[in-house]
Amino acid sequence: MGLLTKNMKKIGVLLAGCGFLDGSEIHEAVLTLLALDKAGAEAVCLAPDILQHNVINHYTDQEMTNESRNVLVESARISRGSIHNLKEINSLMLDALIMPGGYGVAKNLSNYEFKASECDVNEEVVMALQSFYHAGKPLGFICISPAIAAKVLGNEHIELTIGNDLETAADIETMGARHIESPVWNTVISKKGKIVSTPAYMLGPTIGEVAKGIEKLVADIIGLL
């Protein structure tokens, strides 16, 4: 049992808050954690200690202008409190890193929602993605998060998918990466670097179909270790 624990792979899950309209997509995040556990890997959740761009009432879809929330604190809701500040990532000895989607990726971890291909990405996120890529460690991107991968690693001419959304695919290509269409249940493994992506709720249509793609992404990531 000790040997199994010693050899268990530690895979980071980078969160962006809690809730698809202003944080991480909860289904995608939980499906990632479940797939990692079923695959025998240890999931290690992380998030930056920053304020959210805004807070959305998920019942009404309206912005709650009198509220502010913290990305790390909100992400801890998904991880049941077991989470690390992204600043600690270098001390965690992770073997791979996966980023679920949700508008928090495009509003908190970056400003892609507002600036598209001209967006800026949080410096801690940039450093994490670049360090994993150049260390030859696998990176997984779900839903909208491939757009962040394209911004940070596009000059490496990596291959990514967000399904078949023409506007986002065009942004990915503008940022230097290559977009490849994919159904929701499938993944794209880049020929350059150990990068895997899947469309998830960029396509939907159901949690079951999204789960198939995320389970395949996790299996592909582990296969690259």
Contacts in CASP RR format, 6 or more apart in sequence:
PFRMAT RR
TARGET T0000
AUTHOR 0000-0000-0000
METHOD contacts of the structure
MODEL  1
MGLLTKNMKKIGVLLAGCGFLDGSEIHEAVLTLLALDKAGAEAVCLAPDI
LQHNVINHYTDQEMTNESRNVLVESARISRGSIHNLKEINSLMLDALIMP
GGYGVAKNLSNYEFKASECDVNEEVVMALQSFYHAGKPLGFICISPAIAA
KVLGNEHIELTIGNDLETAADIETMGARHIESPVWNTVISKKGKIVSTPA
YMLGPTIGEVAKGIEKLVADIIGLL
8 40 0 8 1.000
8 41 0 8 1.000
8 42 0 8 1.000
9 40 0 8 1.000
9 41 0 8 1.000
9 42 0 8 1.000
9 95 0 8 1.000
9 96 0 8 1.000
9 222 0 8 1.000
9 225 0 8 1.000
10 41 0 8 1.000
10 42 0 8 1.000
10 44 0 8 1.000
10 92 0 8 1.000
10 93 0 8 1.000
10 94 0 8 1.000
10 95 0 8 1.000
11 36 0 8 1.000
11 41 0 8 1.000
11 42 0 8 1.000
11 43 0 8 1.000
11 44 0 8 1.000
11 94 0 8 1.000
11 95 0 8 1.000
11 96 0 8 1.000
11 97 0 8 1.000
11 98 0 8 1.000
11 218 0 8 1.000
11 221 0 8 1.000
11 222 0 8 1.000
12 43 0 8 1.000
12 44 0 8 1.000
12 45 0 8 1.000
12 46 0 8 1.000
12 92 0 8 1.000
12 94 0 8 1.000
12 96 0 8 1.000
12 97 0 8 1.000
12 98 0 8 1.000
13 29 0 8 1.000
13 32 0 8 1.000
13 33 0 8 1.000
13 36 0 8 1.000
13 43 0 8 1.000
13 44 0 8 1.000
13 45 0 8 1.000
13 46 0 8 1.000
13 79 0 8 1.000
13 97 0 8 1.000
13 98 0 8 1.000
13 99 0 8 1.000
13 100 0 8 1.000
14 46 0 8 1.000
14 47 0 8 1.000
14 86 0 8 1.000
14 97 0 8 1.000
14 98 0 8 1.000
14 99 0 8 1.000
14 100 0 8 1.000
14 109 0 8 1.000
14 125 0 8 1.000
14 128 0 8 1.000
15 23 0 8 1.000
15 24 0 8 1.000
15 29 0 8 1.000
15 45 0 8 1.000
15 46 0 8 1.000
15 47 0 8 1.000
15 71 0 8 1.000
15 75 0 8 1.000
15 78 0 8 1.000
15 79 0 8 1.000
15 83 0 8 1.000
15 100 0 8 1.000
16 23 0 8 1.000
16 24 0 8 1.000
16 47 0 8 1.000
16 71 0 8 1.000
16 75 0 8 1.000
16 100 0 8 1.000
16 101 0 8 1.000
16 102 0 8 1.000
16 104 0 8 1.000
16 105 0 8 1.000
16 108 0 8 1.000
16 109 0 8 1.000
17 23 0 8 1.000
17 24 0 8 1.000
17 47 0 8 1.000
17 52 0 8 1.000
17 69 0 8 1.000
17 71 0 8 1.000
17 74 0 8 1.000
17 75 0 8 1.000
17 77 0 8 1.000
17 78 0 8 1.000
17 104 0 8 1.000
17 108 0 8 1.000
18 24 0 8 1.000
18 26 0 8 1.000
18 74 0 8 1.000
18 75 0 8 1.000
18 77 0 8 1.000
18 78 0 8 1.000
19 25 0 8 1.000
19 26 0 8 1.000
19 58 0 8 1.000
19 74 0 8 1.000
19 102 0 8 1.000
20 26 0 8 1.000
20 27 0 8 1.000
20 58 0 8 1.000
20 101 0 8 1.000
20 102 0 8 1.000
20 103 0 8 1.000
20 201 0 8 1.000
21 56 0 8 1.000
21 58 0 8 1.000
21 61 0 8 1.000
21 102 0 8 1.000
21 103 0 8 1.000
22 52 0 8 1.000
22 53 0 8 1.000
22 54 0 8 1.000
22 55 0 8 1.000
22 56 0 8 1.000
22 69 0 8 1.000
22 103 0 8 1.000
22 104 0 8 1.000
22 107 0 8 1.000
22 108 0 8 1.000
23 52 0 8 1.000
23 71 0 8 1.000
23 74 0 8 1.000
23 102 0 8 1.000
23 103 0 8 1.000
23 104 0 8 1.000
23 105 0 8 1.000
23 107 0 8 1.000
23 108 0 8 1.000
24 75 0 8 1.000
24 78 0 8 1.000
24 100 0 8 1.000
24 101 0 8 1.000
24 102 0 8 1.000
24 104 0 8 1.000
24 105 0 8 1.000
25 100 0 8 1.000
25 101 0 8 1.000
25 102 0 8 1.000
25 142 0 8 1.000
25 143 0 8 1.000
25 200 0 8 1.000
25 201 0 8 1.000
26 78 0 8 1.000
27 201 0 8 1.000
27 207 0 8 1.000
27 210 0 8 1.000
28 100 0 8 1.000
28 101 0 8 1.000
28 102 0 8 1.000
28 142 0 8 1.000
28 143 0 8 1.000
28 200 0 8 1.000
28 201 0 8 1.000
28 210 0 8 1.000
28 214 0 8 1.000
29 78 0 8 1.000
29 100 0 8 1.000
29 101 0 8 1.000
30 78 0 8 1.000
31 207 0 8 1.000
31 210 0 8 1.000
31 211 0 8 1.000
31 214 0 8 1.000
31 215 0 8 1.000
32 43 0 8 1.000
32 98 0 8 1.000
32 100 0 8 1.000
32 142 0 8 1.000
32 214 0 8 1.000
32 217 0 8 1.000
32 218 0 8 1.000
33 43 0 8 1.000
33 45 0 8 1.000
33 78 0 8 1.000
33 79 0 8 1.000
35 211 0 8 1.000
35 214 0 8 1.000
35 215 0 8 1.000
35 217 0 8 1.000
35 218 0 8 1.000
35 219 0 8 1.000
36 42 0 8 1.000
36 43 0 8 1.000
36 98 0 8 1.000
36 218 0 8 1.000
37 43 0 8 1.000
38 215 0 8 1.000
39 218 0 8 1.000
39 219 0 8 1.000
39 222 0 8 1.000
41 218 0 8 1.000
41 222 0 8 1.000
44 84 0 8 1.000
44 92 0 8 1.000
44 94 0 8 1.000
45 75 0 8 1.000
45 78 0 8 1.000
45 79 0 8 1.000
45 82 0 8 1.000
45 83 0 8 1.000
45 84 0 8 1.000
46 83 0 8 1.000
46 84 0 8 1.000
46 85 0 8 1.000
46 86 0 8 1.000
46 88 0 8 1.000
46 89 0 8 1.000
46 92 0 8 1.000
47 71 0 8 1.000
47 72 0 8 1.000
47 74 0 8 1.000
47 75 0 8 1.000
47 76 0 8 1.000
47 83 0 8 1.000
47 85 0 8 1.000
47 86 0 8 1.000
48 71 0 8 1.000
48 72 0 8 1.000
48 85 0 8 1.000
48 86 0 8 1.000
48 87 0 8 1.000
48 108 0 8 1.000
48 109 0 8 1.000
48 122 0 8 1.000
48 124 0 8 1.000
48 125 0 8 1.000
49 70 0 8 1.000
49 71 0 8 1.000
49 72 0 8 1.000
49 85 0 8 1.000
49 86 0 8 1.000
49 87 0 8 1.000
50 70 0 8 1.000
50 71 0 8 1.000
50 72 0 8 1.000
50 108 0 8 1.000
50 122 0 8 1.000
51 68 0 8 1.000
51 69 0 8 1.000
51 70 0 8 1.000
51 71 0 8 1.000
52 68 0 8 1.000
52 69 0 8 1.000
52 70 0 8 1.000
52 71 0 8 1.000
52 74 0 8 1.000
52 104 0 8 1.000
52 107 0 8 1.000
52 108 0 8 1.000
53 104 0 8 1.000
53 107 0 8 1.000
53 108 0 8 1.000
53 111 0 8 1.000
53 113 0 8 1.000
54 63 0 8 1.000
54 64 0 8 1.000
54 107 0 8 1.000
55 63 0 8 1.000
55 64 0 8 1.000
55 67 0 8 1.000
55 68 0 8 1.000
55 69 0 8 1.000
56 62 0 8 1.000
56 63 0 8 1.000
56 64 0 8 1.000
56 103 0 8 1.000
57 63 0 8 1.000
57 64 0 8 1.000
71 104 0 8 1.000
71 108 0 8 1.000
72 83 0 8 1.000
72 85 0 8 1.000
72 86 0 8 1.000
75 83 0 8 1.000
76 82 0 8 1.000
76 83 0 8 1.000
84 92 0 8 1.000
86 124 0 8 1.000
86 125 0 8 1.000
86 128 0 8 1.000
87 124 0 8 1.000
89 124 0 8 1.000
89 128 0 8 1.000
90 131 0 8 1.000
94 132 0 8 1.000
94 137 0 8 1.000
95 137 0 8 1.000
95 138 0 8 1.000
95 225 0 8 1.000
96 132 0 8 1.000
96 137 0 8 1.000
96 138 0 8 1.000
96 139 0 8 1.000
96 140 0 8 1.000
96 194 0 8 1.000
96 221 0 8 1.000
96 222 0 8 1.000
96 224 0 8 1.000
96 225 0 8 1.000
97 128 0 8 1.000
97 129 0 8 1.000
97 132 0 8 1.000
97 137 0 8 1.000
97 138 0 8 1.000
97 139 0 8 1.000
97 140 0 8 1.000
98 139 0 8 1.000
98 140 0 8 1.000
98 141 0 8 1.000
98 142 0 8 1.000
98 217 0 8 1.000
98 218 0 8 1.000
98 221 0 8 1.000
99 105 0 8 1.000
99 109 0 8 1.000
99 139 0 8 1.000
99 140 0 8 1.000
99 141 0 8 1.000
99 142 0 8 1.000
99 145 0 8 1.000
99 148 0 8 1.000
99 149 0 8 1.000
100 142 0 8 1.000
100 143 0 8 1.000
100 145 0 8 1.000
100 200 0 8 1.000
101 142 0 8 1.000
101 143 0 8 1.000
101 144 0 8 1.000
101 145 0 8 1.000
101 200 0 8 1.000
101 201 0 8 1.000
102 143 0 8 1.000
102 144 0 8 1.000
102 145 0 8 1.000
102 201 0 8 1.000
103 113 0 8 1.000
103 144 0 8 1.000
105 112 0 8 1.000
105 143 0 8 1.000
105 144 0 8 1.000
105 145 0 8 1.000
105 147 0 8 1.000
105 148 0 8 1.000
106 112 0 8 1.000
106 113 0 8 1.000
106 144 0 8 1.000
106 147 0 8 1.000
106 148 0 8 1.000
107 113 0 8 1.000
107 114 0 8 1.000
108 122 0 8 1.000
109 121 0 8 1.000
109 122 0 8 1.000
109 125 0 8 1.000
109 148 0 8 1.000
110 119 0 8 1.000
110 120 0 8 1.000
110 121 0 8 1.000
110 122 0 8 1.000
110 125 0 8 1.000
110 147 0 8 1.000
110 148 0 8 1.000
110 151 0 8 1.000
111 119 0 8 1.000
111 120 0 8 1.000
112 119 0 8 1.000
112 144 0 8 1.000
112 147 0 8 1.000
112 148 0 8 1.000
112 151 0 8 1.000
112 171 0 8 1.000
116 171 0 8 1.000
117 151 0 8 1.000
117 171 0 8 1.000
117 174 0 8 1.000
117 175 0 8 1.000
119 147 0 8 1.000
119 151 0 8 1.000
121 148 0 8 1.000
121 151 0 8 1.000
121 152 0 8 1.000
125 148 0 8 1.000
125 152 0 8 1.000
126 152 0 8 1.000
129 139 0 8 1.000
129 148 0 8 1.000
129 149 0 8 1.000
129 152 0 8 1.000
129 153 0 8 1.000
130 152 0 8 1.000
130 153 0 8 1.000
132 138 0 8 1.000
132 139 0 8 1.000
133 139 0 8 1.000
133 153 0 8 1.000
133 156 0 8 1.000
133 193 0 8 1.000
133 195 0 8 1.000
136 193 0 8 1.000
136 194 0 8 1.000
137 194 0 8 1.000
138 194 0 8 1.000
138 195 0 8 1.000
138 196 0 8 1.000
138 221 0 8 1.000
138 223 0 8 1.000
138 224 0 8 1.000
138 225 0 8 1.000
139 149 0 8 1.000
139 194 0 8 1.000
139 195 0 8 1.000
139 196 0 8 1.000
140 195 0 8 1.000
140 196 0 8 1.000
140 197 0 8 1.000
140 217 0 8 1.000
140 221 0 8 1.000
141 148 0 8 1.000
141 149 0 8 1.000
141 160 0 8 1.000
141 195 0 8 1.000
141 196 0 8 1.000
141 197 0 8 1.000
141 198 0 8 1.000
142 197 0 8 1.000
142 198 0 8 1.000
142 200 0 8 1.000
142 214 0 8 1.000
142 217 0 8 1.000
143 162 0 8 1.000
143 199 0 8 1.000
143 200 0 8 1.000
143 201 0 8 1.000
143 202 0 8 1.000
144 162 0 8 1.000
144 168 0 8 1.000
144 202 0 8 1.000
145 197 0 8 1.000
146 160 0 8 1.000
146 161 0 8 1.000
146 162 0 8 1.000
146 172 0 8 1.000
146 177 0 8 1.000
146 197 0 8 1.000
147 162 0 8 1.000
147 168 0 8 1.000
147 171 0 8 1.000
147 172 0 8 1.000
147 175 0 8 1.000
149 158 0 8 1.000
149 160 0 8 1.000
149 177 0 8 1.000
149 195 0 8 1.000
149 197 0 8 1.000
150 158 0 8 1.000
150 160 0 8 1.000
150 171 0 8 1.000
150 172 0 8 1.000
150 175 0 8 1.000
150 176 0 8 1.000
150 177 0 8 1.000
151 175 0 8 1.000
153 177 0 8 1.000
153 195 0 8 1.000
154 175 0 8 1.000
154 176 0 8 1.000
154 177 0 8 1.000
155 176 0 8 1.000
156 192 0 8 1.000
156 193 0 8 1.000
157 176 0 8 1.000
157 177 0 8 1.000
157 178 0 8 1.000
157 192 0 8 1.000
158 177 0 8 1.000
158 178 0 8 1.000
158 190 0 8 1.000
158 192 0 8 1.000
158 193 0 8 1.000
158 195 0 8 1.000
159 177 0 8 1.000
159 178 0 8 1.000
159 179 0 8 1.000
159 180 0 8 1.000
159 188 0 8 1.000
159 189 0 8 1.000
159 190 0 8 1.000
159 191 0 8 1.000
159 192 0 8 1.000
159 195 0 8 1.000
160 172 0 8 1.000
160 177 0 8 1.000
160 178 0 8 1.000
160 179 0 8 1.000
160 180 0 8 1.000
160 188 0 8 1.000
160 190 0 8 1.000
160 195 0 8 1.000
160 197 0 8 1.000
161 179 0 8 1.000
161 180 0 8 1.000
161 181 0 8 1.000
161 182 0 8 1.000
161 187 0 8 1.000
161 188 0 8 1.000
161 197 0 8 1.000
161 198 0 8 1.000
161 199 0 8 1.000
162 168 0 8 1.000
162 169 0 8 1.000
162 172 0 8 1.000
162 179 0 8 1.000
162 197 0 8 1.000
162 199 0 8 1.000
162 202 0 8 1.000
163 169 0 8 1.000
163 181 0 8 1.000
163 182 0 8 1.000
163 183 0 8 1.000
163 184 0 8 1.000
163 199 0 8 1.000
163 202 0 8 1.000
163 203 0 8 1.000
164 181 0 8 1.000
164 182 0 8 1.000
164 199 0 8 1.000
164 203 0 8 1.000
165 202 0 8 1.000
168 202 0 8 1.000
169 179 0 8 1.000
169 181 0 8 1.000
170 179 0 8 1.000
172 178 0 8 1.000
172 179 0 8 1.000
173 179 0 8 1.000
180 188 0 8 1.000
182 188 0 8 1.000
182 197 0 8 1.000
182 198 0 8 1.000
182 199 0 8 1.000
183 199 0 8 1.000
183 203 0 8 1.000
184 198 0 8 1.000
184 199 0 8 1.000
184 200 0 8 1.000
184 203 0 8 1.000
184 204 0 8 1.000
184 205 0 8 1.000
184 209 0 8 1.000
184 210 0 8 1.000
184 212 0 8 1.000
184 213 0 8 1.000
185 209 0 8 1.000
185 212 0 8 1.000
185 213 0 8 1.000
185 216 0 8 1.000
186 198 0 8 1.000
186 213 0 8 1.000
186 216 0 8 1.000
187 196 0 8 1.000
187 197 0 8 1.000
187 198 0 8 1.000
187 213 0 8 1.000
187 216 0 8 1.000
187 217 0 8 1.000
187 220 0 8 1.000
188 196 0 8 1.000
188 197 0 8 1.000
188 198 0 8 1.000
189 195 0 8 1.000
189 196 0 8 1.000
189 220 0 8 1.000
189 224 0 8 1.000
190 196 0 8 1.000
190 197 0 8 1.000
194 224 0 8 1.000
196 217 0 8 1.000
196 220 0 8 1.000
196 221 0 8 1.000
196 224 0 8 1.000
197 217 0 8 1.000
198 213 0 8 1.000
198 214 0 8 1.000
198 216 0 8 1.000
198 217 0 8 1.000
199 213 0 8 1.000
200 210 0 8 1.000
200 213 0 8 1.000
200 214 0 8 1.000
201 210 0 8 1.000
203 209 0 8 1.000
204 210 0 8 1.000
END
